[in-house]
Amino acid sequence: MIDWMAFLIVFVTALVAAVTVVALYSLGIRFLATPPPKMRRADGSFEPDGPSRDDEDDDVDDLGRPRWATVAAYICFGLSIVCVLIGIYLIVPALHG
């Protein structure tokens, strides 16, 4: 006889865990894709695509993504790794001691 309640609990737990890991990883990738802040012109308007560059001005500082976005991406990646390791721990009986 199949214990349908236990089957449902395992199914829902696996679904929530999978969605959590994928969401954390996707959010981390999204944070890594955060564009640099736009530069403000002297008249108060913003540059259309970041700072303007020409052939004579090759030493323009690369603004890159904001530091908070990089930190948030690494936190999301770390949490997704922790979720995967906890899942492996729960699945492999030899790790339970």
Secondary structure in CASP SS format (residue, H / E / C, confidence):
PFRMAT SS
TARGET T0000
AUTHOR 0000-0000-0000
METHOD secondary structure of the structure
MODEL  1
M C 1.00
I C 1.00
D C 1.00
W H 1.00
M H 1.00
A H 1.00
F H 1.00
L H 1.00
I H 1.00
V H 1.00
F H 1.00
V H 1.00
T H 1.00
A H 1.00
L H 1.00
V H 1.00
A H 1.00
A H 1.00
V H 1.00
T H 1.00
V H 1.00
V H 1.00
A H 1.00
L H 1.00
Y H 1.00
S H 1.00
L H 1.00
G H 1.00
I H 1.00
R H 1.00
F H 1.00
L H 1.00
A C 1.00
T C 1.00
P C 1.00
P C 1.00
P C 1.00
K C 1.00
M C 1.00
R E 1.00
R C 1.00
A C 1.00
D C 1.00
G C 1.00
S C 1.00
F E 1.00
E C 1.00
P C 1.00
D C 1.00
G C 1.00
P C 1.00
S C 1.00
R C 1.00
D C 1.00
D C 1.00
E C 1.00
D C 1.00
D C 1.00
D C 1.00
V C 1.00
D C 1.00
D C 1.00
L C 1.00
G C 1.00
R C 1.00
P C 1.00
R H 1.00
W H 1.00
A H 1.00
T H 1.00
V H 1.00
A H 1.00
A H 1.00
Y H 1.00
I H 1.00
C H 1.00
F H 1.00
G H 1.00
L H 1.00
S H 1.00
I H 1.00
V H 1.00
C H 1.00
V H 1.00
L H 1.00
I H 1.00
G H 1.00
I H 1.00
Y H 1.00
L H 1.00
I H 1.00
V C 1.00
P H 1.00
A H 1.00
L H 1.00
H H 1.00
G C 1.00
END
